[in-house]
Amino acid sequence: MECRIDDLVIHYVEHGSGLPLVALHGVAVDHRELEAGLEPLLPDGDCRRIYPDLPAMGRSTAVGLASNNDVVTALGAFIERTVHGPALVLGQSYGAYLARGLAARRPDLVAGLALICPLSESVGERPSPKVVVQDDRAYDELDPSQHAGFDEYFVVRTPATGRRYRDSVVPSASLVNESALTDIFTEFPIDMGHGTYSYPTLVAAGLHDTTVGFDDAVHLLDIYPRTTVAVIDGAGHALIHERPRALAGLISDWSERVRATL
């Protein structure tokens, strides 16, 4: 499906019905990674899951966008046109940074906020690299050219995570409009204002995340006073793929907290 906002096109897919949840993926991939990670965790009749390709990634364009503030504005328009009201907003990595921007600038559209391995404007302290699980069979279904990228992203290396990387991460990398994304990132900081977001929030980080760490995630409690913060052992930046059962319980609790406020 497509949502047109002036000359900008945002491609998206959706599943299910009920309370809408808009899921924003990370950088240099498209909706397929987050879709693959979240769909097994969300009961089909529980909510309407909406997965857009972020601008300059997947099948979405980036016409007219020159900053991350512009991207946040476009995502607000996307929610207005596809949901016609507030939605749960979940972001992973870079998508979490955009989700925070939506909560700050368009709180009327964000009924609840979930931040998975959230990226910040500047990355603080990060843990030393550690491999949690190393199963040599993890590489059986990977092309040799994919080994380095898989090792860089995953600290849990099993046949299952190898297939997840091959099927939902690798295919989307070739669809990134790097020139357009560079233009957007030239003006990277999002205007978050100085207020707090008082709706139910979830912040989940991987204890072994060498990409963004977990220290900044813990300190988000100062901005989101109704937050459950979890730093999950046995996972890195690919938390959603590496510890899905732990994350499923947190997302379920977050959804219940949101529903209690509606």
Backbone torsions as a table, in degrees:
resi	resn	phi	psi	omega
1	MET	NA	159.3	-179.7
2	GLU	-131.4	143.6	171.4
3	CYS	-120.6	122.1	-179.1
4	ARG	-100.9	127.4	178.0
5	ILE	-124.1	97.7	-169.4
6	ASP	56.2	-119.6	-179.2
7	ASP	-93.1	-2.7	-179.2
8	LEU	-84.8	138.7	176.3
9	VAL	-118.0	123.6	174.6
10	ILE	-111.6	115.7	176.8
11	HIS	-85.2	141.8	178.9
12	TYR	-152.9	161.1	171.4
13	VAL	-125.6	157.5	177.3
14	GLU	-145.4	157.5	-178.9
15	HIS	-140.9	148.0	170.5
16	GLY	76.1	-172.8	-179.0
17	SER	-146.6	167.4	-179.5
18	GLY	112.6	-150.8	-179.5
19	LEU	-58.7	123.2	-176.0
20	PRO	-72.7	140.1	174.7
21	LEU	-128.9	120.9	177.9
22	VAL	-102.5	122.1	-174.2
23	ALA	-111.2	123.5	-175.4
24	LEU	-109.3	118.9	-175.4
25	HIS	-79.5	178.6	-179.8
26	GLY	-85.6	-170.8	-175.4
27	VAL	-83.7	150.1	174.1
28	ALA	66.6	20.0	171.9
29	VAL	-133.0	-163.1	170.8
30	ASP	-140.2	-166.8	-172.4
31	HIS	-59.8	-21.7	-172.1
32	ARG	-64.3	-32.8	-179.7
33	GLU	-66.2	-48.6	-178.1
34	LEU	-70.1	-35.5	176.1
35	GLU	-60.1	-45.9	-179.5
36	ALA	-64.1	-36.2	-179.1
37	GLY	-77.7	-37.6	-173.6
38	LEU	-86.0	-37.3	-172.8
39	GLU	-54.8	-41.2	178.1
40	PRO	-67.4	-15.3	-175.4
41	LEU	-94.6	-14.4	-171.8
42	LEU	-113.3	120.7	177.1
43	PRO	-58.0	138.6	-172.2
44	ASP	-60.4	-35.6	-177.8
45	GLY	-90.7	7.1	-172.6
46	ASP	-84.1	-38.9	-176.8
47	CYS	-159.9	165.7	175.4
48	ARG	-92.6	112.8	-176.0
49	ARG	-97.4	124.2	-176.6
50	ILE	-119.4	122.0	-175.7
51	TYR	-119.2	97.0	175.4
52	PRO	-83.5	150.7	162.6
53	ASP	-78.6	124.9	178.5
54	LEU	-66.4	153.2	-179.1
55	PRO	-51.8	137.8	-179.4
56	ALA	75.0	7.7	178.2
57	MET	-132.1	155.0	-177.4
58	GLY	58.8	-133.3	-178.2
59	ARG	-103.7	15.5	175.7
60	SER	-91.8	146.8	177.2
61	THR	-92.3	-177.8	178.1
62	ALA	-138.0	26.7	-176.2
63	VAL	-60.4	126.7	175.7
64	GLY	83.7	3.0	-178.0
65	LEU	-102.7	126.6	-177.3
66	ALA	-128.0	10.3	-179.1
67	SER	-166.1	166.8	174.6
68	ASN	-69.9	-27.8	173.1
69	ASN	-61.8	-38.6	176.0
70	ASP	-63.6	-39.1	179.2
71	VAL	-63.8	-42.6	178.5
72	VAL	-61.6	-42.7	177.5
73	THR	-60.1	-43.1	179.5
74	ALA	-65.1	-39.3	179.2
75	LEU	-67.3	-34.5	174.5
76	GLY	-61.8	-43.6	177.0
77	ALA	-64.9	-37.0	177.8
78	PHE	-60.7	-45.9	179.4
79	ILE	-64.7	-42.2	178.2
80	GLU	-57.7	-40.7	-173.8
81	ARG	-83.9	-27.2	-177.9
82	THR	-98.9	-30.2	-176.6
83	VAL	-104.9	-33.2	-179.0
84	HIS	63.6	35.7	179.5
85	GLY	163.2	-170.9	-178.0
86	PRO	-70.9	155.1	-179.3
87	ALA	-141.1	157.6	162.6
88	LEU	-66.1	137.7	178.1
89	VAL	-125.2	121.7	178.7
90	LEU	-119.5	131.1	178.9
91	GLY	-128.1	144.1	177.2
92	GLN	-114.4	126.3	175.5
93	SER	57.5	-118.7	176.9
94	TYR	-57.9	-37.4	176.7
95	GLY	-60.5	-32.0	176.9
96	ALA	-68.2	-35.8	177.0
97	TYR	-63.7	-43.4	176.9
98	LEU	-65.5	-39.1	178.5
99	ALA	-61.7	-39.6	175.9
100	ARG	-62.3	-39.5	177.4
101	GLY	-62.3	-40.4	177.1
102	LEU	-62.6	-44.6	-179.7
103	ALA	-63.8	-33.1	-179.7
104	ALA	-77.3	-41.6	-171.9
105	ARG	-97.7	-25.4	178.9
106	ARG	-134.6	60.0	-178.6
107	PRO	-61.3	-20.8	177.3
108	ASP	-65.7	-18.5	-178.0
109	LEU	-101.4	-4.9	-172.9
110	VAL	-118.5	101.8	-178.9
111	ALA	-79.4	-21.6	178.5
112	GLY	-166.3	150.4	-171.5
113	LEU	-127.0	128.7	175.3
114	ALA	-125.2	128.9	-176.2
115	LEU	-121.2	113.9	-177.3
116	ILE	-107.5	119.7	-177.0
117	CYS	46.6	57.1	-170.6
118	PRO	-68.3	134.7	172.5
119	LEU	-83.1	141.7	174.8
120	SER	-114.3	175.9	179.2
121	GLU	-61.6	-38.9	176.2
122	SER	-132.1	137.9	-176.5
123	VAL	-88.6	127.0	-179.9
124	GLY	-85.0	-145.7	-177.1
125	GLU	-65.2	137.7	178.8
126	ARG	-125.0	148.1	-179.6
127	PRO	-72.1	161.0	174.7
128	SER	-69.0	147.5	-179.8
129	PRO	-57.2	137.7	178.1
130	LYS	-148.2	130.1	174.3
131	VAL	-90.9	122.1	-176.5
132	VAL	-83.9	-44.9	177.9
133	VAL	-135.1	128.8	177.9
134	GLN	-126.2	99.6	176.6
135	ASP	-107.1	116.3	-176.4
136	ASP	-60.2	-21.6	177.9
137	ARG	-72.2	-9.7	179.6
138	ALA	-59.2	-25.2	-174.1
139	TYR	-96.0	-1.5	-173.4
140	ASP	-60.4	-34.3	-176.4
141	GLU	-106.8	13.9	178.4
142	LEU	-105.3	142.8	170.2
143	ASP	-69.7	144.5	179.6
144	PRO	-53.1	-30.8	179.7
145	SER	-69.0	-13.1	-178.2
146	GLN	-96.5	-7.8	-174.1
147	HIS	-62.3	-45.8	-174.9
148	ALA	-64.7	-43.8	179.2
149	GLY	-63.8	-40.0	177.5
150	PHE	-62.4	-47.2	-179.7
151	ASP	-63.7	-34.5	-179.1
152	GLU	-68.1	-33.9	-173.8
153	TYR	-91.3	-40.1	-171.0
154	PHE	-104.3	134.4	170.4
155	VAL	-101.7	-11.9	172.1
156	VAL	-108.3	104.6	-171.8
157	ARG	-111.3	97.9	-177.4
158	THR	-131.8	169.1	174.9
159	PRO	-56.5	-37.0	-179.0
160	ALA	-66.4	-45.0	179.6
161	THR	-71.9	-30.1	174.8
162	GLY	-62.3	-43.7	177.9
163	ARG	-66.0	-38.6	178.8
164	ARG	-62.2	-42.0	178.1
165	TYR	-64.1	-46.0	-178.6
166	ARG	-62.7	-41.8	-170.1
167	ASP	-88.9	-29.9	-173.2
168	SER	-121.0	-13.9	178.9
169	VAL	-103.3	-52.2	-175.6
170	VAL	-59.0	-46.5	-175.3
171	PRO	-61.9	-28.7	-175.5
172	SER	-81.4	-18.4	-176.8
173	ALA	-63.5	-32.9	-177.9
174	SER	-75.4	-9.0	-177.2
175	LEU	-99.5	8.3	179.9
176	VAL	-80.1	128.5	173.0
177	ASN	-86.6	90.6	-171.5
178	GLU	-64.5	-35.5	179.3
179	SER	-64.7	-46.3	179.9
180	ALA	-66.0	-38.7	179.7
181	LEU	-66.9	-37.7	176.3
182	THR	-62.2	-41.0	177.7
183	ASP	-60.9	-42.7	179.2
184	ILE	-64.6	-43.0	-175.8
185	PHE	-75.1	-11.2	174.8
186	THR	-60.3	-33.5	173.9
187	GLU	-114.4	75.5	-170.1
188	PHE	-74.9	-44.9	-171.2
189	PRO	-62.6	139.5	175.2
190	ILE	-100.2	138.5	177.5
191	ASP	-74.0	102.2	-178.6
192	MET	-91.5	-4.6	-177.0
193	GLY	67.9	-161.2	-177.6
194	HIS	-127.2	7.6	-177.8
195	GLY	-90.6	-177.4	176.2
196	THR	-113.7	159.8	177.9
197	TYR	-108.6	118.0	-166.4
198	SER	-102.5	13.1	177.7
199	TYR	-95.7	163.0	-177.1
200	PRO	-54.9	132.2	-174.3
201	THR	-133.7	148.3	173.5
202	LEU	-126.6	132.3	172.8
203	VAL	-124.7	120.1	-179.9
204	ALA	-127.4	130.6	-178.2
205	ALA	-131.8	155.8	175.9
206	GLY	-91.6	132.3	-178.6
207	LEU	-61.3	-27.7	-175.5
208	HIS	-110.4	29.2	-178.5
209	ASP	-80.4	104.7	179.6
210	THR	-89.1	-1.7	179.2
211	THR	-84.5	-51.5	-179.0
212	VAL	-122.9	-7.0	-177.7
213	GLY	71.3	-167.5	177.1
214	PHE	-130.9	-8.7	-176.2
215	ASP	-63.2	-45.9	179.7
216	ASP	-63.6	-36.6	-179.6
217	ALA	-62.2	-42.5	-179.3
218	VAL	-61.9	-38.2	-176.8
219	HIS	-75.6	-6.3	175.7
220	LEU	-67.3	-14.0	177.1
221	LEU	-57.4	-27.0	179.3
222	ASP	-67.2	-26.7	-176.5
223	ILE	-97.5	-29.3	-176.0
224	TYR	-119.3	87.6	-172.3
225	PRO	-67.4	-17.5	179.0
226	ARG	-105.1	50.9	-172.6
227	THR	-108.6	137.1	161.4
228	THR	-94.4	121.3	179.7
229	VAL	-110.5	128.2	179.3
230	ALA	-133.2	127.3	170.7
231	VAL	-107.4	114.4	-166.4
232	ILE	-101.2	121.5	176.6
233	ASP	-67.9	152.3	176.2
234	GLY	79.1	19.9	-179.6
235	ALA	-148.1	152.2	174.0
236	GLY	-116.3	-140.3	-178.2
237	HIS	-69.5	-20.2	177.1
238	ALA	-91.2	33.9	-176.9
239	LEU	-46.9	-44.1	-174.9
240	ILE	-62.1	-25.6	178.7
241	HIS	-95.1	-27.0	-170.7
242	GLU	-91.3	-32.3	179.2
243	ARG	-131.3	58.5	-174.2
244	PRO	-62.8	-36.7	-177.6
245	ARG	-68.6	-37.5	176.4
246	ALA	-63.7	-42.2	-179.2
247	LEU	-69.7	-35.0	-179.3
248	ALA	-58.8	-43.6	179.3
249	GLY	-64.4	-39.3	179.4
250	LEU	-66.6	-42.3	179.8
251	ILE	-66.9	-39.2	177.6
252	SER	-62.1	-44.6	178.3
253	ASP	-62.9	-43.6	178.5
254	TRP	-59.5	-45.7	179.2
255	SER	-60.5	-41.4	179.0
256	GLU	-64.6	-39.5	178.9
257	ARG	-64.5	-40.1	178.3
258	VAL	-64.1	-47.9	-177.5
259	ARG	-58.8	-32.3	179.9
260	ALA	-68.9	-17.5	-179.8
261	THR	-95.5	-10.4	-174.1
262	LEU	-83.3	NA	NA
